[in-house]
C-alpha cells in the first residue's frame, strides 16, 4: 500500500516497470538476501541473520541502486525502523518525515527515507 508521502505506481515514469518484483541474492546455494521492490518503493530488504555484518546488505543495496539507475529512476523511497536510519544514510538516504504507523495492531515508530539514485 502506498502512503501519501510516497509516489504511487502511476508517478513512476519508466516504461514496462514491474509493479512488484523480488530480487534474491544467493550464496553457496542458500538465500543470503532478498529485496521486494514496488516501482521505486523499497518494501523489504532482508539479510539472512546467519550472515549479517559481512557486507551482503550493502552489496544488495548497491545492486538495487544500480538497477534503478539503469531504469532511469531518480529516487528510492522506503520506511524503516529508527535503528536502521544510519544504514540507509550510508547510501545517501535522507529522512523525510518522522511519525508512527500501525503494523499488525502494534504501533511502532518509523522513519521515511528517500535516496537520490
Biopython code that builds the backbone (N, CA, C, O; Angstrom):
import numpy as np
from Bio.PDB.StructureBuilder import StructureBuilder

atoms = [
    (1, "UNK", "N", (0.838, -1.171, 0.000)),
    (1, "UNK", "CA", (0.000, 0.000, 0.000)),
    (1, "UNK", "C", (0.883, 1.234, 0.000)),
    (1, "UNK", "O", (1.841, 1.324, 0.768)),
    (2, "UNK", "N", (0.561, 2.170, -0.851)),
    (2, "UNK", "CA", (1.346, 3.389, -0.963)),
    (2, "UNK", "C", (0.830, 4.423, 0.013)),
    (2, "UNK", "O", (-0.377, 4.635, 0.126)),
    (3, "UNK", "N", (1.729, 5.055, 0.705)),
    (3, "UNK", "CA", (1.338, 6.138, 1.588)),
    (3, "UNK", "C", (1.328, 7.421, 0.766)),
    (3, "UNK", "O", (1.941, 7.486, -0.300)),
    (4, "UNK", "N", (0.646, 8.421, 1.252)),
    (4, "UNK", "CA", (0.556, 9.675, 0.505)),
    (4, "UNK", "C", (1.907, 10.365, 0.377)),
    (4, "UNK", "O", (2.079, 11.218, -0.493)),
    (5, "UNK", "N", (2.865, 10.013, 1.224)),
    (5, "UNK", "CA", (4.190, 10.625, 1.147)),
    (5, "UNK", "C", (5.033, 10.023, 0.035)),
    (5, "UNK", "O", (6.028, 10.619, -0.378)),
    (6, "UNK", "N", (4.651, 8.850, -0.455)),
    (6, "UNK", "CA", (5.406, 8.174, -1.494)),
    (6, "UNK", "C", (4.633, 8.224, -2.790)),
    (6, "UNK", "O", (3.402, 8.194, -2.780)),
    (7, "UNK", "N", (5.337, 8.302, -3.909)),
    (7, "UNK", "CA", (4.629, 8.308, -5.184)),
    (7, "UNK", "C", (3.984, 6.949, -5.438)),
    (7, "UNK", "O", (4.525, 5.910, -5.061)),
    (8, "UNK", "N", (2.835, 6.975, -6.077)),
    (8, "UNK", "CA", (2.159, 5.743, -6.469)),
    (8, "UNK", "C", (2.732, 5.242, -7.770)),
    (8, "UNK", "O", (3.570, 5.915, -8.370)),
    (9, "UNK", "N", (2.306, 4.076, -8.225)),
    (9, "UNK", "CA", (2.885, 3.490, -9.436)),
    (9, "UNK", "C", (2.677, 4.342, -10.678)),
    (9, "UNK", "O", (3.476, 4.249, -11.610)),
    (10, "UNK", "N", (1.644, 5.163, -10.730)),
    (10, "UNK", "CA", (1.409, 5.998, -11.898)),
    (10, "UNK", "C", (2.397, 7.151, -11.989)),
    (10, "UNK", "O", (2.542, 7.762, -13.048)),
    (11, "UNK", "N", (3.078, 7.455, -10.887)),
    (11, "UNK", "CA", (4.012, 8.564, -10.880)),
    (11, "UNK", "C", (5.432, 8.135, -11.236)),
    (11, "UNK", "O", (6.315, 8.984, -11.364)),
    (12, "UNK", "N", (5.663, 6.864, -11.393)),
    (12, "UNK", "CA", (6.972, 6.359, -11.804)),
    (12, "UNK", "C", (6.999, 6.382, -13.324)),
    (12, "UNK", "O", (6.237, 5.665, -13.973)),
    (13, "UNK", "N", (7.866, 7.197, -13.888)),
    (13, "UNK", "CA", (7.867, 7.432, -15.330)),
    (13, "UNK", "C", (8.825, 6.512, -16.073)),
    (13, "UNK", "O", (9.677, 6.994, -16.819)),
    (14, "UNK", "N", (8.711, 5.225, -15.892)),
    (14, "UNK", "CA", (9.561, 4.274, -16.588)),
    (14, "UNK", "C", (8.662, 3.240, -17.245)),
    (14, "UNK", "O", (7.817, 2.635, -16.586)),
    (15, "UNK", "N", (8.847, 3.037, -18.556)),
    (15, "UNK", "CA", (8.021, 2.066, -19.271)),
    (15, "UNK", "C", (8.356, 0.643, -18.832)),
    (15, "UNK", "O", (9.502, 0.327, -18.513)),
    (16, "UNK", "N", (7.347, -0.192, -18.823)),
    (16, "UNK", "CA", (7.497, -1.614, -18.535)),
    (16, "UNK", "C", (8.107, -1.904, -17.167)),
    (16, "UNK", "O", (8.746, -2.940, -16.986)),
    (17, "UNK", "N", (7.921, -1.016, -16.213)),
    (17, "UNK", "CA", (8.429, -1.244, -14.868)),
    (17, "UNK", "C", (7.470, -2.176, -14.140)),
    (17, "UNK", "O", (6.277, -1.882, -14.062)),
    (18, "UNK", "N", (7.959, -3.293, -13.605)),
    (18, "UNK", "CA", (7.050, -4.213, -12.909)),
    (18, "UNK", "C", (6.424, -3.532, -11.703)),
    (18, "UNK", "O", (7.062, -2.709, -11.045)),
    (19, "UNK", "N", (5.165, -3.879, -11.412)),
    (19, "UNK", "CA", (4.510, -3.303, -10.244)),
    (19, "UNK", "C", (5.214, -3.759, -8.971)),
    (19, "UNK", "O", (5.443, -2.953, -8.069)),
    (20, "UNK", "N", (5.557, -5.035, -8.890)),
    (20, "UNK", "CA", (6.279, -5.550, -7.723)),
    (20, "UNK", "C", (7.223, -6.642, -8.209)),
    (20, "UNK", "O", (6.855, -7.478, -9.034)),
    (21, "UNK", "N", (8.428, -6.621, -7.691)),
    (21, "UNK", "CA", (9.376, -7.659, -8.045)),
    (21, "UNK", "C", (10.205, -8.028, -6.832)),
    (21, "UNK", "O", (10.382, -7.225, -5.915)),
    (22, "UNK", "N", (10.708, -9.244, -6.835)),
    (22, "UNK", "CA", (11.548, -9.735, -5.753)),
    (22, "UNK", "C", (12.908, -10.096, -6.337)),
    (22, "UNK", "O", (13.001, -10.835, -7.317)),
    (23, "UNK", "N", (13.950, -9.569, -5.729)),
    (23, "UNK", "CA", (15.317, -9.866, -6.135)),
    (23, "UNK", "C", (15.938, -10.716, -5.036)),
    (23, "UNK", "O", (15.876, -10.354, -3.861)),
    (24, "UNK", "N", (16.530, -11.833, -5.405)),
    (24, "UNK", "CA", (17.099, -12.750, -4.420)),
    (24, "UNK", "C", (18.591, -12.910, -4.682)),
    (24, "UNK", "O", (19.001, -13.172, -5.813)),
    (25, "UNK", "N", (19.405, -12.752, -3.639)),
    (25, "UNK", "CA", (20.840, -13.000, -3.720)),
    (25, "UNK", "C", (21.129, -14.307, -2.999)),
    (25, "UNK", "O", (20.683, -14.513, -1.870)),
    (26, "UNK", "N", (21.864, -15.175, -3.641)),
    (26, "UNK", "CA", (22.204, -16.448, -3.004)),
    (26, "UNK", "C", (23.706, -16.534, -2.786)),
    (26, "UNK", "O", (24.496, -15.902, -3.487)),
    (27, "UNK", "N", (24.074, -17.327, -1.803)),
    (27, "UNK", "CA", (25.486, -17.588, -1.524)),
    (27, "UNK", "C", (25.596, -19.065, -1.191)),
    (27, "UNK", "O", (24.977, -19.546, -0.242)),
    (28, "UNK", "N", (26.384, -19.775, -1.974)),
    (28, "UNK", "CA", (26.571, -21.215, -1.800)),
    (28, "UNK", "C", (25.236, -21.963, -1.777)),
    (28, "UNK", "O", (25.045, -22.894, -0.995)),
    (29, "UNK", "N", (24.323, -21.539, -2.646)),
    (29, "UNK", "CA", (23.053, -22.223, -2.783)),
    (29, "UNK", "C", (21.997, -21.865, -1.745)),
    (29, "UNK", "O", (20.907, -22.436, -1.757)),
    (30, "UNK", "N", (22.300, -20.936, -0.853)),
    (30, "UNK", "CA", (21.356, -20.529, 0.179)),
    (30, "UNK", "C", (20.965, -19.066, -0.031)),
    (30, "UNK", "O", (21.757, -18.275, -0.543)),
    (31, "UNK", "N", (19.763, -18.717, 0.360)),
    (31, "UNK", "CA", (19.327, -17.324, 0.233)),
    (31, "UNK", "C", (20.117, -16.479, 1.218)),
    (31, "UNK", "O", (20.077, -16.712, 2.426)),
    (32, "UNK", "N", (20.831, -15.501, 0.694)),
    (32, "UNK", "CA", (21.611, -14.594, 1.527)),
    (32, "UNK", "C", (20.805, -13.341, 1.838)),
    (32, "UNK", "O", (20.860, -12.816, 2.950)),
    (33, "UNK", "N", (20.051, -12.865, 0.842)),
    (33, "UNK", "CA", (19.288, -11.631, 0.999)),
    (33, "UNK", "C", (18.163, -11.619, -0.021)),
    (33, "UNK", "O", (18.270, -12.213, -1.094)),
    (34, "UNK", "N", (17.079, -10.932, 0.331)),
    (34, "UNK", "CA", (16.065, -10.684, -0.678)),
    (34, "UNK", "C", (15.551, -9.272, -0.547)),
    (34, "UNK", "O", (15.538, -8.685, 0.535)),
    (35, "UNK", "N", (15.126, -8.742, -1.678)),
    (35, "UNK", "CA", (14.616, -7.379, -1.779)),
    (35, "UNK", "C", (13.257, -7.456, -2.446)),
    (35, "UNK", "O", (13.092, -8.142, -3.454)),
    (36, "UNK", "N", (12.280, -6.752, -1.885)),
    (36, "UNK", "CA", (10.977, -6.616, -2.537)),
    (36, "UNK", "C", (10.828, -5.146, -2.892)),
    (36, "UNK", "O", (10.887, -4.266, -2.033)),
    (37, "UNK", "N", (10.635, -4.910, -4.167)),
    (37, "UNK", "CA", (10.572, -3.555, -4.715)),
    (37, "UNK", "C", (9.241, -3.376, -5.416)),
    (37, "UNK", "O", (8.817, -4.236, -6.188)),
    (38, "UNK", "N", (8.582, -2.260, -5.149)),
    (38, "UNK", "CA", (7.341, -1.919, -5.860)),
    (38, "UNK", "C", (7.582, -0.563, -6.516)),
    (38, "UNK", "O", (7.544, 0.483, -5.867)),
    (39, "UNK", "N", (7.834, -0.615, -7.831)),
    (39, "UNK", "CA", (8.158, 0.631, -8.533)),
    (39, "UNK", "C", (9.444, 1.194, -7.984)),
    (39, "UNK", "O", (10.500, 0.572, -8.100)),
    (40, "UNK", "N", (9.362, 2.378, -7.381)),
    (40, "UNK", "CA", (10.550, 2.959, -6.758)),
    (40, "UNK", "C", (10.406, 3.024, -5.235)),
    (40, "UNK", "O", (10.990, 3.890, -4.584)),
    (41, "UNK", "N", (9.622, 2.098, -4.677)),
    (41, "UNK", "CA", (9.452, 1.988, -3.224)),
    (41, "UNK", "C", (10.046, 0.655, -2.770)),
    (41, "UNK", "O", (9.626, -0.411, -3.220)),
    (42, "UNK", "N", (11.025, 0.732, -1.874)),
    (42, "UNK", "CA", (11.616, -0.464, -1.297)),
    (42, "UNK", "C", (10.698, -0.945, -0.185)),
    (42, "UNK", "O", (10.526, -0.261, 0.823)),
    (43, "UNK", "N", (10.107, -2.123, -0.367)),
    (43, "UNK", "CA", (9.224, -2.669, 0.659)),
    (43, "UNK", "C", (10.006, -3.477, 1.686)),
    (43, "UNK", "O", (9.735, -3.379, 2.883)),
    (44, "UNK", "N", (10.963, -4.269, 1.240)),
    (44, "UNK", "CA", (11.763, -5.095, 2.150)),
    (44, "UNK", "C", (13.175, -5.224, 1.615)),
    (44, "UNK", "O", (13.391, -5.352, 0.409)),
    (45, "UNK", "N", (14.127, -5.189, 2.523)),
    (45, "UNK", "CA", (15.490, -5.626, 2.256)),
    (45, "UNK", "C", (15.857, -6.465, 3.474)),
    (45, "UNK", "O", (16.002, -5.935, 4.576)),
    (46, "UNK", "N", (16.003, -7.752, 3.280)),
    (46, "UNK", "CA", (16.245, -8.677, 4.388)),
    (46, "UNK", "C", (17.533, -9.439, 4.109)),
    (46, "UNK", "O", (17.755, -9.931, 3.003)),
    (47, "UNK", "N", (18.375, -9.527, 5.134)),
    (47, "UNK", "CA", (19.602, -10.315, 5.036)),
    (47, "UNK", "C", (19.486, -11.471, 6.031)),
    (47, "UNK", "O", (19.076, -11.282, 7.176)),
    (48, "UNK", "N", (19.851, -12.659, 5.576)),
    (48, "UNK", "CA", (19.841, -13.840, 6.420)),
    (48, "UNK", "C", (20.611, -13.552, 7.713)),
    (48, "UNK", "O", (21.757, -13.105, 7.670)),
    (49, "UNK", "N", (19.980, -13.808, 8.851)),
    (49, "UNK", "CA", (20.588, -13.497, 10.158)),
    (49, "UNK", "C", (21.957, -14.136, 10.346)),
    (49, "UNK", "O", (22.825, -13.550, 10.993)),
    (50, "UNK", "N", (22.162, -15.315, 9.797)),
    (50, "UNK", "CA", (23.411, -16.045, 10.000)),
    (50, "UNK", "C", (24.604, -15.380, 9.326)),
    (50, "UNK", "O", (25.747, -15.659, 9.688)),
    (51, "UNK", "N", (24.360, -14.503, 8.350)),
    (51, "UNK", "CA", (25.489, -13.886, 7.639)),
    (51, "UNK", "C", (25.431, -12.363, 7.668)),
    (51, "UNK", "O", (26.066, -11.703, 6.845)),
    (52, "UNK", "N", (24.679, -11.803, 8.601)),
    (52, "UNK", "CA", (24.652, -10.338, 8.739)),
    (52, "UNK", "C", (26.014, -9.836, 9.190)),
    (52, "UNK", "O", (26.770, -10.540, 9.859)),
    (53, "UNK", "N", (26.308, -8.590, 8.801)),
    (53, "UNK", "CA", (27.579, -7.990, 9.188)),
    (53, "UNK", "C", (28.741, -8.361, 8.281)),
    (53, "UNK", "O", (29.894, -8.067, 8.595)),
    (54, "UNK", "N", (28.444, -9.008, 7.153)),
    (54, "UNK", "CA", (29.505, -9.419, 6.226)),
    (54, "UNK", "C", (29.423, -8.686, 4.890)),
    (54, "UNK", "O", (30.061, -9.092, 3.919)),
    (55, "UNK", "N", (28.636, -7.602, 4.836)),
    (55, "UNK", "CA", (28.574, -6.802, 3.613)),
    (55, "UNK", "C", (27.517, -7.225, 2.610)),
    (55, "UNK", "O", (27.413, -6.624, 1.541)),
    (56, "UNK", "N", (26.725, -8.252, 2.928)),
    (56, "UNK", "CA", (25.704, -8.717, 1.984)),
    (56, "UNK", "C", (24.637, -7.646, 1.763)),
    (56, "UNK", "O", (24.229, -7.405, 0.627)),
    (57, "UNK", "N", (24.185, -7.006, 2.836)),
    (57, "UNK", "CA", (23.158, -5.961, 2.707)),
    (57, "UNK", "C", (23.662, -4.780, 1.888)),
    (57, "UNK", "O", (22.930, -4.235, 1.063)),
    (58, "UNK", "N", (24.896, -4.389, 2.113)),
    (58, "UNK", "CA", (25.479, -3.280, 1.346)),
    (58, "UNK", "C", (25.593, -3.651, -0.128)),
    (58, "UNK", "O", (25.305, -2.841, -1.009)),
    (59, "UNK", "N", (26.016, -4.882, -0.381)),
    (59, "UNK", "CA", (26.101, -5.355, -1.757)),
    (59, "UNK", "C", (24.716, -5.343, -2.408)),
    (59, "UNK", "O", (24.570, -4.921, -3.555)),
    (60, "UNK", "N", (23.707, -5.803, -1.677)),
    (60, "UNK", "CA", (22.335, -5.824, -2.198)),
    (60, "UNK", "C", (21.848, -4.408, -2.508)),
    (60, "UNK", "O", (21.221, -4.178, -3.542)),
    (61, "UNK", "N", (22.137, -3.460, -1.612)),
    (61, "UNK", "CA", (21.715, -2.065, -1.854)),
    (61, "UNK", "C", (22.415, -1.491, -3.076)),
    (61, "UNK", "O", (21.783, -0.823, -3.895)),
    (62, "UNK", "N", (23.708, -1.741, -3.208)),
    (62, "UNK", "CA", (24.449, -1.225, -4.372)),
    (62, "UNK", "C", (23.880, -1.804, -5.667)),
    (62, "UNK", "O", (23.720, -1.081, -6.650)),
    (63, "UNK", "N", (23.577, -3.094, -5.673)),
    (63, "UNK", "CA", (22.985, -3.725, -6.867)),
    (63, "UNK", "C", (21.616, -3.119, -7.165)),
    (63, "UNK", "O", (21.285, -2.858, -8.322)),
    (64, "UNK", "N", (20.820, -2.895, -6.112)),
    (64, "UNK", "CA", (19.495, -2.301, -6.284)),
    (64, "UNK", "C", (19.604, -0.894, -6.861)),
    (64, "UNK", "O", (18.898, -0.562, -7.814)),
    (65, "UNK", "N", (20.470, -0.073, -6.303)),
    (65, "UNK", "CA", (20.622, 1.297, -6.802)),
    (65, "UNK", "C", (21.116, 1.306, -8.247)),
    (65, "UNK", "O", (20.687, 2.142, -9.043)),
    (66, "UNK", "N", (22.007, 0.393, -8.589)),
    (66, "UNK", "CA", (22.486, 0.276, -9.963)),
    (66, "UNK", "C", (21.343, -0.096, -10.912)),
    (66, "UNK", "O", (21.222, 0.463, -12.001)),
    (67, "UNK", "N", (20.514, -1.039, -10.488)),
    (67, "UNK", "CA", (19.359, -1.441, -11.290)),
    (67, "UNK", "C", (18.410, -0.262, -11.506)),
    (67, "UNK", "O", (17.929, -0.046, -12.618)),
    (68, "UNK", "N", (18.145, 0.493, -10.450)),
    (68, "UNK", "CA", (17.238, 1.643, -10.574)),
    (68, "UNK", "C", (17.819, 2.707, -11.507)),
    (68, "UNK", "O", (17.096, 3.293, -12.312)),
    (69, "UNK", "N", (19.127, 2.952, -11.396)),
    (69, "UNK", "CA", (19.772, 3.914, -12.300)),
    (69, "UNK", "C", (19.610, 3.480, -13.751)),
    (69, "UNK", "O", (19.334, 4.302, -14.625)),
    (70, "UNK", "N", (19.783, 2.181, -14.004)),
    (70, "UNK", "CA", (19.670, 1.683, -15.384)),
    (70, "UNK", "C", (18.255, 1.834, -15.923)),
    (70, "UNK", "O", (18.054, 1.857, -17.137)),
    (71, "UNK", "N", (17.282, 1.934, -15.042)),
    (71, "UNK", "CA", (15.887, 2.123, -15.441)),
    (71, "UNK", "C", (15.481, 3.594, -15.499)),
    (71, "UNK", "O", (14.345, 3.913, -15.850)),
    (72, "UNK", "N", (16.391, 4.474, -15.162)),
    (72, "UNK", "CA", (16.082, 5.899, -15.211)),
    (72, "UNK", "C", (15.333, 6.400, -13.998)),
    (72, "UNK", "O", (14.788, 7.504, -14.025)),
    (73, "UNK", "N", (15.293, 5.615, -12.932)),
    (73, "UNK", "CA", (14.603, 6.028, -11.703)),
    (73, "UNK", "C", (15.531, 6.941, -10.913)),
    (73, "UNK", "O", (16.708, 6.632, -10.731)),
    (74, "UNK", "N", (15.002, 8.055, -10.450)),
    (74, "UNK", "CA", (15.816, 9.072, -9.779)),
    (74, "UNK", "C", (15.786, 8.989, -8.264)),
    (74, "UNK", "O", (16.724, 9.445, -7.610)),
    (75, "UNK", "N", (14.718, 8.410, -7.678)),
    (75, "UNK", "CA", (14.592, 8.371, -6.217)),
    (75, "UNK", "C", (14.073, 7.014, -5.774)),
    (75, "UNK", "O", (13.259, 6.392, -6.457)),
    (76, "UNK", "N", (14.552, 6.563, -4.626)),
    (76, "UNK", "CA", (14.088, 5.334, -3.994)),
    (76, "UNK", "C", (13.495, 5.726, -2.649)),
    (76, "UNK", "O", (14.139, 6.416, -1.859)),
    (77, "UNK", "N", (12.274, 5.290, -2.389)),
    (77, "UNK", "CA", (11.581, 5.606, -1.143)),
    (77, "UNK", "C", (11.443, 4.358, -0.302)),
    (77, "UNK", "O", (11.363, 3.250, -0.833)),
    (78, "UNK", "N", (11.414, 4.534, 1.033)),
    (78, "UNK", "CA", (11.224, 3.410, 1.938)),
    (78, "UNK", "C", (10.818, 3.907, 3.312)),
    (78, "UNK", "O", (10.922, 5.097, 3.608)),
    (79, "UNK", "N", (10.359, 2.999, 4.139)),
    (79, "UNK", "CA", (10.158, 3.242, 5.557)),
    (79, "UNK", "C", (11.078, 2.290, 6.293)),
    (79, "UNK", "O", (11.313, 1.170, 5.838)),
    (80, "UNK", "N", (11.601, 2.730, 7.431)),
    (80, "UNK", "CA", (12.463, 1.846, 8.210)),
    (80, "UNK", "C", (12.327, 2.164, 9.684)),
    (80, "UNK", "O", (11.842, 3.228, 10.069)),
    (81, "UNK", "N", (12.762, 1.229, 10.494)),
    (81, "UNK", "CA", (12.787, 1.443, 11.938)),
    (81, "UNK", "C", (13.952, 2.370, 12.280)),
    (81, "UNK", "O", (14.942, 2.420, 11.551)),
    (82, "UNK", "N", (13.834, 3.101, 13.385)),
    (82, "UNK", "CA", (14.855, 4.105, 13.721)),
    (82, "UNK", "C", (16.284, 3.572, 13.758)),
    (82, "UNK", "O", (17.204, 4.288, 13.359)),
    (83, "UNK", "N", (16.503, 2.349, 14.219)),
    (83, "UNK", "CA", (17.877, 1.849, 14.319)),
    (83, "UNK", "C", (18.500, 1.576, 12.950)),
    (83, "UNK", "O", (19.700, 1.311, 12.876)),
    (84, "UNK", "N", (17.722, 1.633, 11.864)),
    (84, "UNK", "CA", (18.254, 1.398, 10.519)),
    (84, "UNK", "C", (18.504, 2.694, 9.733)),
    (84, "UNK", "O", (19.011, 2.645, 8.611)),
    (85, "UNK", "N", (18.159, 3.829, 10.302)),
    (85, "UNK", "CA", (18.325, 5.104, 9.595)),
    (85, "UNK", "C", (19.789, 5.313, 9.186)),
    (85, "UNK", "O", (20.067, 5.691, 8.048)),
    (86, "UNK", "N", (20.709, 5.071, 10.098)),
    (86, "UNK", "CA", (22.133, 5.256, 9.801)),
    (86, "UNK", "C", (22.604, 4.376, 8.653)),
    (86, "UNK", "O", (23.437, 4.790, 7.846)),
    (87, "UNK", "N", (22.071, 3.164, 8.581)),
    (87, "UNK", "CA", (22.428, 2.254, 7.493)),
    (87, "UNK", "C", (22.062, 2.874, 6.152)),
    (87, "UNK", "O", (22.892, 2.907, 5.244)),
    (88, "UNK", "N", (20.827, 3.369, 6.010)),
    (88, "UNK", "CA", (20.398, 3.929, 4.733)),
    (88, "UNK", "C", (21.068, 5.278, 4.446)),
    (88, "UNK", "O", (21.203, 5.660, 3.283)),
    (89, "UNK", "N", (21.484, 5.995, 5.480)),
    (89, "UNK", "CA", (22.221, 7.247, 5.259)),
    (89, "UNK", "C", (23.570, 6.969, 4.596)),
    (89, "UNK", "O", (24.100, 7.833, 3.898)),
    (90, "UNK", "N", (24.127, 5.785, 4.804)),
    (90, "UNK", "CA", (25.391, 5.423, 4.139)),
    (90, "UNK", "C", (25.245, 5.421, 2.627)),
    (90, "UNK", "O", (26.234, 5.557, 1.907)),
    (91, "UNK", "N", (24.017, 5.267, 2.138)),
    (91, "UNK", "CA", (23.750, 5.253, 0.695)),
    (91, "UNK", "C", (23.141, 6.568, 0.230)),
    (91, "UNK", "O", (22.599, 6.649, -0.872)),
    (92, "UNK", "N", (23.230, 7.607, 1.074)),
    (92, "UNK", "CA", (22.686, 8.908, 0.715)),
    (92, "UNK", "C", (21.263, 9.130, 1.171)),
    (92, "UNK", "O", (20.639, 10.116, 0.779)),
    (93, "UNK", "N", (20.733, 8.238, 1.989)),
    (93, "UNK", "CA", (19.357, 8.362, 2.463)),
    (93, "UNK", "C", (19.151, 9.590, 3.326)),
    (93, "UNK", "O", (20.022, 9.978, 4.104)),
    (94, "UNK", "N", (17.985, 10.195, 3.176)),
    (94, "UNK", "CA", (17.613, 11.365, 3.978)),
    (94, "UNK", "C", (16.240, 11.111, 4.572)),
    (94, "UNK", "O", (15.350, 10.582, 3.906)),
    (95, "UNK", "N", (16.074, 11.495, 5.844)),
    (95, "UNK", "CA", (14.764, 11.337, 6.475)),
    (95, "UNK", "C", (13.790, 12.338, 5.877)),
    (95, "UNK", "O", (14.120, 13.509, 5.689)),
    (96, "UNK", "N", (12.587, 11.866, 5.581)),
    (96, "UNK", "CA", (11.541, 12.732, 5.044)),
    (96, "UNK", "C", (10.625, 13.211, 6.158)),
    (96, "UNK", "O", (10.412, 14.412, 6.324)),
    (97, "UNK", "N", (10.085, 12.268, 6.921)),
    (97, "UNK", "CA", (9.087, 12.580, 7.947)),
    (97, "UNK", "C", (9.272, 11.592, 9.082)),
    (97, "UNK", "O", (9.541, 10.413, 8.852)),
    (98, "UNK", "N", (9.130, 12.068, 10.294)),
    (98, "UNK", "CA", (9.080, 11.132, 11.410)),
    (98, "UNK", "C", (7.630, 10.964, 11.795)),
    (98, "UNK", "O", (6.833, 11.890, 11.641)),
    (99, "UNK", "N", (7.280, 9.800, 12.293)),
    (99, "UNK", "CA", (5.889, 9.588, 12.651)),
    (99, "UNK", "C", (5.693, 8.240, 13.286)),
    (99, "UNK", "O", (6.631, 7.651, 13.823)),
    (100, "UNK", "N", (4.483, 7.756, 13.225)),
    (100, "UNK", "CA", (4.130, 6.459, 13.778)),
    (100, "UNK", "C", (3.254, 5.742, 12.779)),
    (100, "UNK", "O", (2.508, 6.375, 12.031)),
    (101, "UNK", "N", (3.338, 4.434, 12.762)),
    (101, "UNK", "CA", (2.487, 3.655, 11.885)),
    (101, "UNK", "C", (1.953, 2.449, 12.656)),
    (101, "UNK", "O", (2.517, 2.059, 13.679)),
    (102, "UNK", "N", (0.894, 1.877, 12.174)),
    (102, "UNK", "CA", (0.325, 0.695, 12.811)),
    (102, "UNK", "C", (0.693, -0.519, 11.969)),
    (102, "UNK", "O", (0.389, -0.569, 10.777)),
    (103, "UNK", "N", (1.337, -1.483, 12.581)),
    (103, "UNK", "CA", (1.702, -2.723, 11.910)),
    (103, "UNK", "C", (1.178, -3.870, 12.762)),
    (103, "UNK", "O", (1.573, -4.020, 13.919)),
    (104, "UNK", "N", (0.281, -4.684, 12.188)),
    (104, "UNK", "CA", (-0.296, -5.815, 12.909)),
    (104, "UNK", "C", (-0.792, -5.406, 14.288)),
    (104, "UNK", "O", (-0.565, -6.108, 15.273)),
    (105, "UNK", "N", (-1.471, -4.265, 14.347)),
    (105, "UNK", "CA", (-2.065, -3.739, 15.576)),
    (105, "UNK", "C", (-1.034, -3.306, 16.620)),
    (105, "UNK", "O", (-1.383, -3.090, 17.780)),
    (106, "UNK", "N", (0.219, -3.180, 16.219)),
    (106, "UNK", "CA", (1.249, -2.686, 17.130)),
    (106, "UNK", "C", (1.734, -1.355, 16.574)),
    (106, "UNK", "O", (2.122, -1.267, 15.409)),
    (107, "UNK", "N", (1.712, -0.333, 17.398)),
    (107, "UNK", "CA", (2.189, 0.969, 16.946)),
    (107, "UNK", "C", (3.694, 1.004, 17.176)),
    (107, "UNK", "O", (4.168, 0.799, 18.294)),
    (108, "UNK", "N", (4.445, 1.267, 16.098)),
    (108, "UNK", "CA", (5.894, 1.349, 16.240)),
    (108, "UNK", "C", (6.411, 2.585, 15.518)),
    (108, "UNK", "O", (5.894, 2.948, 14.462)),
    (109, "UNK", "N", (7.427, 3.232, 16.080)),
    (109, "UNK", "CA", (7.989, 4.405, 15.418)),
    (109, "UNK", "C", (8.692, 3.994, 14.132)),
    (109, "UNK", "O", (9.169, 2.866, 14.006)),
    (110, "UNK", "N", (8.752, 4.906, 13.194)),
    (110, "UNK", "CA", (9.444, 4.628, 11.942)),
    (110, "UNK", "C", (9.922, 5.935, 11.341)),
    (110, "UNK", "O", (9.537, 7.016, 11.785)),
    (111, "UNK", "N", (10.763, 5.823, 10.331)),
    (111, "UNK", "CA", (11.226, 6.993, 9.590)),
    (111, "UNK", "C", (10.968, 6.734, 8.124)),
    (111, "UNK", "O", (11.048, 5.593, 7.668)),
    (112, "UNK", "N", (10.660, 7.776, 7.384)),
    (112, "UNK", "CA", (10.553, 7.686, 5.932)),
    (112, "UNK", "C", (11.851, 8.200, 5.348)),
    (112, "UNK", "O", (12.337, 9.270, 5.715)),
    (113, "UNK", "N", (12.398, 7.429, 4.443)),
    (113, "UNK", "CA", (13.712, 7.714, 3.873)),
    (113, "UNK", "C", (13.588, 7.857, 2.371)),
    (113, "UNK", "O", (12.811, 7.146, 1.734)),
    (114, "UNK", "N", (14.358, 8.782, 1.803)),
    (114, "UNK", "CA", (14.466, 8.893, 0.345)),
    (114, "UNK", "C", (15.953, 8.889, -0.002)),
    (114, "UNK", "O", (16.764, 9.526, 0.671)),
    (115, "UNK", "N", (16.291, 8.165, -1.059)),
    (115, "UNK", "CA", (17.683, 8.132, -1.559)),
    (115, "UNK", "C", (17.652, 8.629, -2.988)),
    (115, "UNK", "O", (16.898, 8.114, -3.814)),
    (116, "UNK", "N", (18.469, 9.629, -3.284)),
    (116, "UNK", "CA", (18.637, 10.069, -4.667)),
    (116, "UNK", "C", (19.496, 9.030, -5.358)),
    (116, "UNK", "O", (20.659, 8.824, -5.012)),
    (117, "UNK", "N", (18.893, 8.378, -6.348)),
    (117, "UNK", "CA", (19.592, 7.313, -7.072)),
    (117, "UNK", "C", (20.498, 7.976, -8.064)),
    (117, "UNK", "O", (21.205, 7.295, -8.807)),
]
sb = StructureBuilder()
sb.init_structure("model")
sb.init_model(0)
sb.init_chain("A")
sb.init_seg("    ")
for serial, (resi, resn, name, xyz) in enumerate(atoms, 1):
    if name == "N":
        sb.init_residue(resn, " ", resi, " ")
    sb.init_atom(name, np.array(xyz, "f"), 0.0, 1.0, " ", f" {name:<3s}", serial, name[0])
structure = sb.get_structure()
